[in-house]
Amino acid sequence: MTQGATEPSALATQQGKLTLALLCGVAFLDFVDASIVNVALPSIRDDLGFSVQNLQWVLSAYLLTYGGFMLLGGRMADLLGRRRILLAGTSLFAIASLVGGVATSEGMLIGARLVQGAGAAMMIPSALSLLTTTFSSGTERNKALGAWGAMAGIGSAAGVFLGGVLADGPGWRWVFFVNLPLCLVALRATVRLIPAERGRAVLRDFDALGAVLATAGMLLLVYAIVEAPDVGWGATRTILELAGAATILAAFAVNELRRENPLLPFSIFRIPGLAAADATQVIAIAGFYSMFFFTTLYMQNVLGFSKIAAGAAYLPATFGVAIAAGIGSQLVGRIGTRPVIVVGALLGAGGILWLSWIPVDGSYATDLLPALVIMSLGLGATFVGVTTAAQAGVPPDRAGLAAALINASTFLGGALGIAIFSSIASSRTSHVLANGASQPEALTAGFQRALLACAIFVFVAALIAMRATNTRGEPVVEAGPEAVPQPEAA
């Protein structure tokens, strides 16, 4: 539209800046909670008497419902109103955080984490789609996505640090209580800053069967992936669960093709670059997310770092992510998403490869710090490049769905990575122990093998990105439901 050219940039206004801060704060909150509990797990186990088998569900329960409900949350945002779904998700997240903080049993805490993940699955796609529709011009859109990518990347790294500080300070329960004031601020800011919008669909148009099938299929898939390391990938139970998930998702696909108003219009995948961006995110995040997991275990169980020390070790990485995301958002507008993602993934793979050489008597200054800095630069660039590519050319009425797809890819990648690489680490550790090695030597050998696999995954993500459409992140101003935008740059 010619009018749009004369309209002031949203980022030039005070309300625009506050809105961006709010939406990035939502991203930070949700990504922090995926990792903040990690360092507090030993304290939770001792206080609530968790079994070793059930302790993993404090982490996995969040990922299960986050990934399982993400598609539904994104489509609800498009159809029922993004502001409404953001408020509902934030309220649910706050209530679950309160219950988790006062939990007195295994079941109560795991249940709270399940509900917390469902709330986050409503918050993230609503917030990201609000961002991409609020900041509509190419330049400000790239800046906003750069800020979003920085907050998401920083949240993943900072969660470990904050978890250590809180667990060693006021106690593990504050890992959950700290969410309450942040959620209250977010709720108030959402009411004040985000205009109310009328839902774009009536209830009879909502694809209820598709919602049930998509959610059930994703829940079963993530559950099977999370449980596979303990049950065994070749176990009958795992095979049946994966087959069941595939069957349900196939039924979902058939339903969507027959529906006039599907939950997931498959035409969205005709948008150049979107499918490749989602695939790149799954593979890259599998490596990046798992790297934090194994490096933290190495620092605590081999080098003997305290909770706070292990968390503080990631502070340089948080700055690296922020710097790379800021630079990456500028470069996207000049050279496109493909070079930013490829270079970022190669840097990330190189940093993780360096980490895969960690020795039993390792030093933070020489064996961890340089590798973490290199990895963080790669993570920041990759995250902002992929997020921009996954949102470019998406019509406004599909913004929530596109946001849900990229975030579902993120958490599916995280769950998949932990499941696959934990099996690799455990197998290697058991083999080395059987040959008479000490516990620290065996653990280190397992972490080395897992980190090498993480590096390979991130390198593969770079190869996938090389085949992706290159775009400078320009949105579609107006488009019908079946519009298929063209890439901005070859």
C-alpha positions as CSV (number, residue, x, y, z in Angstrom):
1,M,0.0,0.0,0.0
2,T,1.2,3.5,-0.7
3,Q,-0.2,4.7,2.6
4,G,2.1,2.4,4.5
5,A,5.2,4.2,3.2
6,T,4.1,7.5,4.9
7,E,3.2,5.8,8.2
8,P,5.8,6.3,11.0
9,S,7.8,3.2,12.0
10,A,6.2,1.4,15.0
11,L,9.6,1.2,16.6
12,A,9.9,5.0,16.4
13,T,7.1,5.4,18.9
14,Q,7.2,4.9,22.7
15,Q,4.3,2.4,22.5
16,G,6.1,0.4,19.8
17,K,9.3,0.1,21.9
18,L,7.3,-1.0,24.9
19,T,5.3,-3.5,22.8
20,L,8.6,-5.0,21.5
21,A,10.0,-5.2,25.0
22,L,6.8,-6.9,26.2
23,L,6.8,-9.5,23.4
24,C,10.6,-10.2,23.8
25,G,10.0,-10.5,27.5
26,V,7.4,-13.3,26.9
27,A,10.0,-15.1,24.7
28,F,12.6,-14.8,27.4
29,L,10.2,-16.0,30.1
30,D,9.2,-19.1,28.1
31,F,12.7,-20.1,27.0
32,V,14.2,-19.5,30.4
33,D,11.7,-22.0,31.9
34,A,12.8,-24.7,29.5
35,S,16.3,-24.7,31.2
36,I,16.1,-22.9,34.5
37,V,15.1,-26.1,36.3
38,N,18.1,-28.1,35.2
39,V,20.6,-27.0,37.8
40,A,17.9,-27.2,40.6
41,L,17.1,-30.9,39.9
42,P,19.3,-32.3,42.7
43,S,17.7,-30.0,45.3
44,I,14.2,-30.9,44.0
45,R,15.1,-34.6,44.2
46,D,16.3,-34.3,47.8
47,D,13.4,-32.2,49.0
48,L,10.5,-34.1,47.4
49,G,12.0,-37.6,47.3
50,F,12.0,-38.0,43.5
51,S,13.1,-41.3,42.1
52,V,15.8,-41.1,39.5
53,Q,13.4,-42.3,36.8
54,N,10.7,-39.7,37.6
55,L,13.1,-36.8,38.1
56,Q,13.6,-36.4,34.3
57,W,9.9,-35.6,34.0
58,V,10.4,-32.3,35.8
59,L,12.1,-31.2,32.5
60,S,10.3,-33.4,30.1
61,A,6.8,-32.6,31.2
62,Y,7.3,-29.0,30.1
63,L,8.6,-30.0,26.7
64,L,5.8,-32.5,26.3
65,T,2.9,-30.1,26.5
66,Y,4.8,-27.2,25.0
67,G,5.5,-29.2,21.8
68,G,2.2,-31.0,21.9
69,F,-0.1,-28.0,22.2
70,M,2.0,-25.5,20.1
71,L,0.1,-26.0,16.8
72,L,-3.2,-25.7,18.6
73,G,-2.1,-22.6,20.4
74,G,-0.8,-20.9,17.2
75,R,-4.0,-21.5,15.3
76,M,-6.2,-20.4,18.2
77,A,-4.2,-17.1,18.2
78,D,-5.0,-16.6,14.5
79,L,-8.7,-17.6,14.8
80,L,-9.7,-16.3,18.2
81,G,-7.4,-13.3,18.7
82,R,-3.8,-13.1,19.6
83,R,-4.2,-10.8,22.5
84,R,-6.9,-13.0,24.0
85,I,-4.8,-16.2,23.7
86,L,-1.7,-14.4,25.1
87,L,-3.6,-13.3,28.2
88,A,-5.0,-16.8,28.7
89,G,-1.7,-18.5,28.2
90,T,0.1,-16.1,30.6
91,S,-2.5,-16.6,33.2
92,L,-2.3,-20.3,33.0
93,F,1.5,-20.1,33.1
94,A,1.4,-18.0,36.3
95,I,-1.0,-20.4,38.0
96,A,1.1,-23.4,37.1
97,S,4.2,-21.6,38.4
98,L,2.5,-20.9,41.7
99,V,1.5,-24.6,42.1
100,G,5.0,-25.7,41.1
101,G,6.5,-23.5,43.8
102,V,4.3,-24.9,46.6
103,A,4.4,-28.5,45.3
104,T,4.7,-31.1,48.0
105,S,4.9,-34.3,45.9
106,E,6.3,-35.7,42.6
107,G,2.9,-35.7,41.0
108,M,2.0,-32.2,42.0
109,L,5.2,-30.8,40.6
110,I,5.1,-32.8,37.3
111,G,1.4,-31.8,36.9
112,A,2.3,-28.1,37.3
113,R,5.1,-28.5,34.7
114,L,2.6,-30.1,32.3
115,V,0.2,-27.1,32.7
116,Q,3.0,-24.6,32.5
117,G,4.1,-26.1,29.2
118,A,0.5,-25.8,27.9
119,G,0.4,-22.1,28.9
120,A,3.7,-21.4,27.2
121,A,2.4,-23.1,24.0
122,M,-0.3,-20.4,24.0
123,M,2.0,-17.6,24.8
124,I,4.9,-18.0,22.4
125,P,3.0,-18.3,19.0
126,S,0.7,-15.4,20.1
127,A,3.6,-13.2,21.0
128,L,5.6,-14.0,17.9
129,S,2.7,-13.5,15.6
130,L,1.9,-10.2,17.3
131,L,5.5,-9.1,16.7
132,T,5.4,-9.9,13.0
133,T,2.1,-8.2,12.4
134,T,2.8,-5.2,14.6
135,F,6.3,-4.4,13.0
136,S,5.4,-4.7,9.4
137,S,8.0,-2.9,7.4
138,G,11.1,-5.0,6.3
139,T,13.7,-3.0,8.3
140,E,11.8,-2.7,11.6
141,R,10.6,-6.3,11.2
142,N,14.2,-7.6,11.0
143,K,15.2,-5.5,14.0
144,A,12.2,-6.8,16.0
145,L,13.0,-10.4,15.0
146,G,16.6,-9.8,15.9
147,A,15.6,-8.7,19.3
148,W,13.3,-11.7,19.6
149,G,16.1,-14.0,18.6
150,A,18.4,-12.5,21.1
151,M,16.0,-12.9,23.9
152,A,15.2,-16.5,23.0
153,G,18.8,-17.4,22.7
154,I,19.8,-15.5,25.9
155,G,16.9,-17.1,27.7
156,S,18.2,-20.6,26.8
157,A,21.6,-19.8,28.2
158,A,20.6,-17.6,31.1
159,G,18.2,-20.2,32.4
160,V,21.0,-22.3,33.6
161,F,22.7,-19.4,35.4
162,L,19.4,-18.2,37.1
163,G,18.6,-21.7,38.1
164,G,21.9,-22.0,39.9
165,V,21.6,-18.7,41.7
166,L,18.1,-19.4,42.9
167,A,18.7,-23.0,43.9
168,D,21.8,-22.1,45.9
169,G,20.2,-18.9,47.3
170,P,16.6,-18.8,48.4
171,G,15.9,-22.4,47.2
172,W,14.6,-24.3,44.3
173,R,11.0,-23.2,44.8
174,W,12.0,-19.7,43.7
175,V,12.7,-21.1,40.3
176,F,8.9,-21.1,39.9
177,F,8.0,-18.2,42.2
178,V,10.2,-15.8,40.2
179,N,7.7,-16.2,37.3
180,L,4.8,-14.7,39.2
181,P,5.8,-11.0,39.2
182,L,7.0,-11.3,35.6
183,C,3.7,-12.8,34.5
184,L,1.7,-10.1,36.4
185,V,3.8,-7.4,34.6
186,A,3.2,-9.1,31.3
187,L,-0.5,-9.3,31.8
188,R,-0.8,-5.7,32.7
189,A,1.4,-4.6,29.8
190,T,-0.6,-6.7,27.4
191,V,-3.9,-5.1,28.4
192,R,-2.4,-1.6,28.1
193,L,-0.3,-2.0,25.0
194,I,-2.0,-4.6,22.7
195,P,-5.3,-3.5,21.2
196,A,-8.2,-5.8,21.7
197,E,-9.2,-7.7,18.5
198,R,-12.2,-9.6,17.5
199,G,-11.8,-13.3,16.8
200,R,-11.7,-14.1,13.1
201,A,-13.7,-17.3,13.2
202,V,-16.9,-18.5,14.8
203,L,-16.8,-21.7,16.8
204,R,-18.5,-23.8,14.2
205,D,-15.6,-23.1,11.8
206,F,-13.0,-24.4,14.2
207,D,-11.4,-27.7,13.2
208,A,-12.1,-29.5,16.5
209,L,-11.2,-33.0,15.1
210,G,-7.9,-31.6,13.6
211,A,-7.1,-30.0,17.0
212,V,-7.6,-33.3,18.8
213,L,-5.6,-35.4,16.3
214,A,-2.7,-32.9,16.0
215,T,-2.4,-32.5,19.8
216,A,-2.7,-36.2,20.5
217,G,-0.2,-37.1,17.8
218,M,2.3,-34.5,18.9
219,L,1.9,-35.5,22.6
220,L,2.5,-39.2,21.8
221,L,5.4,-38.4,19.6
222,V,7.2,-36.2,22.1
223,Y,6.4,-38.7,24.9
224,A,7.9,-41.6,22.9
225,I,11.0,-39.6,22.2
226,V,11.4,-38.5,25.8
227,E,11.0,-42.1,27.2
228,A,13.1,-43.9,24.5
229,P,16.5,-43.5,26.2
230,D,15.2,-45.3,29.3
231,V,12.9,-47.8,27.6
232,G,15.2,-48.4,24.6
233,W,14.8,-47.3,21.0
234,G,14.3,-50.9,19.8
235,A,11.8,-51.8,22.6
236,T,8.4,-52.9,21.5
237,R,6.8,-50.1,23.6
238,T,8.8,-47.4,21.8
239,I,8.1,-48.8,18.4
240,L,4.4,-49.0,19.1
241,E,4.3,-45.5,20.5
242,L,6.1,-44.1,17.5
243,A,3.9,-46.0,15.1
244,G,0.8,-44.8,17.0
245,A,2.0,-41.2,16.7
246,A,2.6,-41.6,13.0
247,T,-0.8,-43.1,12.5
248,I,-2.6,-40.3,14.4
249,L,-0.6,-37.6,12.5
250,A,-1.4,-39.3,9.2
251,A,-5.1,-39.3,10.2
252,F,-4.6,-35.6,11.0
253,A,-3.2,-34.9,7.5
254,V,-6.1,-36.7,5.8
255,N,-8.6,-34.7,7.9
256,E,-6.8,-31.4,7.0
257,L,-7.0,-32.1,3.3
258,R,-10.7,-32.7,3.5
259,R,-11.6,-29.7,5.7
260,E,-12.8,-26.4,4.3
261,N,-11.3,-24.6,7.3
262,P,-8.4,-26.8,8.5
263,L,-6.4,-26.3,11.6
264,L,-3.2,-26.5,9.4
265,P,-3.7,-25.3,5.9
266,F,-1.0,-27.2,4.0
267,S,-0.8,-24.3,1.5
268,I,1.4,-22.5,4.1
269,F,4.2,-24.8,3.2
270,R,4.2,-23.4,-0.3
271,I,5.6,-20.2,1.1
272,P,9.2,-20.2,0.0
273,G,11.7,-21.1,2.7
274,L,9.2,-21.9,5.5
275,A,9.5,-25.7,5.4
276,A,13.3,-25.5,5.1
277,A,13.5,-23.1,8.0
278,D,11.4,-25.3,10.2
279,A,13.5,-28.4,9.3
280,T,16.8,-26.4,9.9
281,Q,15.5,-25.4,13.4
282,V,14.7,-29.0,14.4
283,I,18.2,-30.2,13.6
284,A,20.1,-27.2,14.8
285,I,18.2,-26.9,18.2
286,A,18.7,-30.7,18.8
287,G,22.5,-30.0,18.8
288,F,22.5,-26.6,20.6
289,Y,20.0,-27.4,23.4
290,S,21.7,-30.8,24.1
291,M,25.1,-29.1,24.2
292,F,23.9,-27.0,27.2
293,F,22.7,-30.2,28.9
294,F,25.9,-32.2,28.6
295,T,28.2,-29.3,29.3
296,T,26.4,-28.5,32.5
297,L,26.6,-32.2,33.6
298,Y,30.4,-32.2,32.7
299,M,31.0,-29.1,34.8
300,Q,29.1,-30.4,37.8
301,N,29.9,-34.1,37.8
302,V,33.4,-34.1,36.4
303,L,34.9,-30.7,37.2
304,G,33.0,-30.3,40.5
305,F,31.5,-26.9,39.8
306,S,28.8,-25.7,42.2
307,K,25.3,-24.8,40.9
308,I,26.2,-21.1,40.8
309,A,29.6,-21.6,39.2
310,A,28.0,-23.9,36.5
311,G,25.4,-21.2,35.8
312,A,27.9,-18.3,35.8
313,A,30.0,-20.2,33.2
314,Y,27.4,-19.4,30.6
315,L,27.3,-15.6,31.2
316,P,29.8,-15.0,28.3
317,A,27.6,-17.1,26.1
318,T,24.6,-14.9,26.8
319,F,26.4,-11.8,25.7
320,G,27.7,-13.7,22.6
321,V,24.1,-14.7,21.6
322,A,22.9,-11.1,22.0
323,I,25.7,-9.6,20.0
324,A,25.4,-12.2,17.2
325,A,21.6,-11.8,17.0
326,G,21.9,-8.0,16.7
327,I,24.5,-8.3,14.0
328,G,22.6,-11.1,12.3
329,S,19.4,-9.0,12.1
330,Q,21.2,-6.2,10.3
331,L,22.9,-8.6,7.9
332,V,19.6,-10.3,7.0
333,G,18.3,-7.1,5.5
334,R,21.5,-6.8,3.4
335,I,22.5,-10.3,2.3
336,G,19.4,-12.4,3.2
337,T,18.7,-15.2,5.7
338,R,20.6,-18.1,4.0
339,P,24.2,-16.8,4.5
340,V,23.4,-15.8,8.1
341,I,22.0,-19.2,9.0
342,V,24.8,-21.1,7.2
343,V,27.6,-19.1,8.8
344,G,25.9,-19.2,12.2
345,A,25.4,-23.0,12.1
346,L,29.0,-23.6,11.0
347,L,30.3,-21.4,13.9
348,G,28.0,-23.3,16.2
349,A,29.2,-26.7,15.0
350,G,32.8,-25.5,15.4
351,G,32.2,-24.4,18.9
352,I,30.5,-27.6,19.9
353,L,33.2,-29.7,18.2
354,W,35.8,-27.9,20.4
355,L,33.7,-28.8,23.4
356,S,33.7,-32.5,22.3
357,W,37.5,-32.6,23.2
358,I,36.9,-31.8,26.9
359,P,39.4,-33.6,29.1
360,V,38.8,-35.2,32.5
361,D,41.0,-32.5,34.2
362,G,39.6,-29.7,32.0
363,S,40.0,-26.0,32.6
364,Y,37.2,-23.5,32.1
365,A,39.5,-20.8,30.7
366,T,41.0,-23.0,28.0
367,D,38.6,-25.9,27.4
368,L,35.2,-24.4,27.8
369,L,35.2,-20.5,27.6
370,P,36.5,-20.1,24.0
371,A,34.3,-22.9,22.7
372,L,31.2,-21.5,24.4
373,V,31.9,-18.0,23.0
374,I,32.2,-19.4,19.5
375,M,29.1,-21.5,19.9
376,S,27.1,-18.6,21.3
377,L,27.9,-16.5,18.2
378,G,26.7,-19.3,16.0
379,L,23.5,-19.8,18.1
380,G,22.6,-16.1,18.0
381,A,23.0,-15.9,14.2
382,T,21.3,-19.1,13.5
383,F,18.3,-18.4,15.7
384,V,17.6,-14.9,14.2
385,G,18.2,-16.1,10.7
386,V,15.9,-19.1,11.0
387,T,13.2,-17.2,12.8
388,T,13.2,-14.5,10.1
389,A,13.1,-17.1,7.3
390,A,10.2,-18.9,9.0
391,Q,8.1,-15.7,9.2
392,A,9.0,-14.0,5.8
393,G,6.2,-13.9,3.3
394,V,3.6,-15.2,5.7
395,P,0.2,-13.6,5.3
396,P,-1.1,-11.9,8.4
397,D,-3.9,-14.4,8.9
398,R,-1.4,-17.2,9.1
399,A,1.1,-15.5,11.4
400,G,0.1,-17.4,14.5
401,L,0.3,-20.7,12.6
402,A,3.8,-19.9,11.2
403,A,4.9,-18.9,14.7
404,A,3.6,-22.1,16.1
405,L,5.4,-24.2,13.5
406,I,8.8,-22.6,14.1
407,N,8.4,-22.9,17.9
408,A,7.1,-26.5,17.7
409,S,10.3,-27.2,15.6
410,T,12.4,-25.7,18.4
411,F,11.0,-27.8,21.2
412,L,10.7,-30.9,19.1
413,G,14.3,-30.5,18.3
414,G,15.2,-30.1,22.0
415,A,13.3,-33.2,23.0
416,L,14.7,-35.2,20.1
417,G,18.2,-34.1,20.8
418,I,18.2,-35.0,24.5
419,A,16.7,-38.4,23.8
420,I,19.1,-39.3,21.0
421,F,22.3,-37.9,22.5
422,S,21.5,-39.2,26.1
423,S,21.4,-42.7,24.6
424,I,24.8,-42.1,22.9
425,A,26.4,-40.7,26.1
426,S,25.0,-43.5,28.3
427,S,26.2,-46.3,25.9
428,R,29.7,-44.8,25.7
429,T,29.9,-44.3,29.5
430,S,28.8,-47.9,30.2
431,H,31.3,-49.3,27.7
432,V,34.2,-47.3,29.1
433,L,33.3,-48.3,32.7
434,A,33.2,-51.9,31.7
435,N,36.8,-51.6,30.5
436,G,37.9,-50.5,34.0
437,A,37.9,-46.7,33.7
438,S,37.1,-44.4,36.6
439,Q,33.7,-42.7,36.9
440,P,35.0,-39.3,35.8
441,E,36.8,-40.8,32.8
442,A,33.7,-42.8,31.8
443,L,31.4,-39.8,32.2
444,T,33.8,-37.6,30.2
445,A,34.0,-40.1,27.4
446,G,30.2,-40.3,27.2
447,F,29.9,-36.5,27.1
448,Q,32.6,-36.3,24.4
449,R,30.7,-38.7,22.2
450,A,27.4,-36.9,22.7
451,L,28.9,-33.5,22.0
452,L,30.5,-34.8,18.8
453,A,27.0,-36.0,17.7
454,C,25.6,-32.5,18.6
455,A,28.2,-30.8,16.4
456,I,27.4,-33.1,13.5
457,F,23.7,-32.2,13.8
458,V,24.4,-28.5,13.8
459,F,26.7,-29.0,10.8
460,V,23.9,-30.9,9.0
461,A,21.6,-27.9,9.8
462,A,24.1,-25.7,7.9
463,L,23.8,-28.1,4.9
464,I,20.0,-27.9,5.0
465,A,20.1,-24.1,5.1
466,M,22.3,-24.0,2.0
467,R,19.3,-25.5,0.1
468,A,16.9,-23.0,1.6
469,T,15.3,-20.0,-0.1
470,N,17.2,-16.8,0.6
471,T,15.0,-14.0,1.8
472,R,15.6,-10.6,3.4
473,G,12.6,-11.0,5.7
474,E,10.0,-8.8,3.9
475,P,6.4,-9.6,5.0
476,V,3.3,-9.9,2.9
477,V,1.3,-6.7,3.2
478,E,-1.9,-8.1,1.9
479,A,-2.6,-11.6,0.7
480,G,-5.5,-13.9,0.4
481,P,-5.5,-17.3,2.2
482,E,-4.0,-19.1,-0.8
483,A,-1.4,-16.5,-1.7
484,V,2.0,-17.8,-2.3
485,P,4.6,-15.0,-1.9
486,Q,7.9,-15.0,-3.8
487,P,11.3,-14.8,-2.2
488,E,12.9,-11.4,-1.8
489,A,16.4,-12.4,-2.8
490,A,17.7,-15.2,-4.9
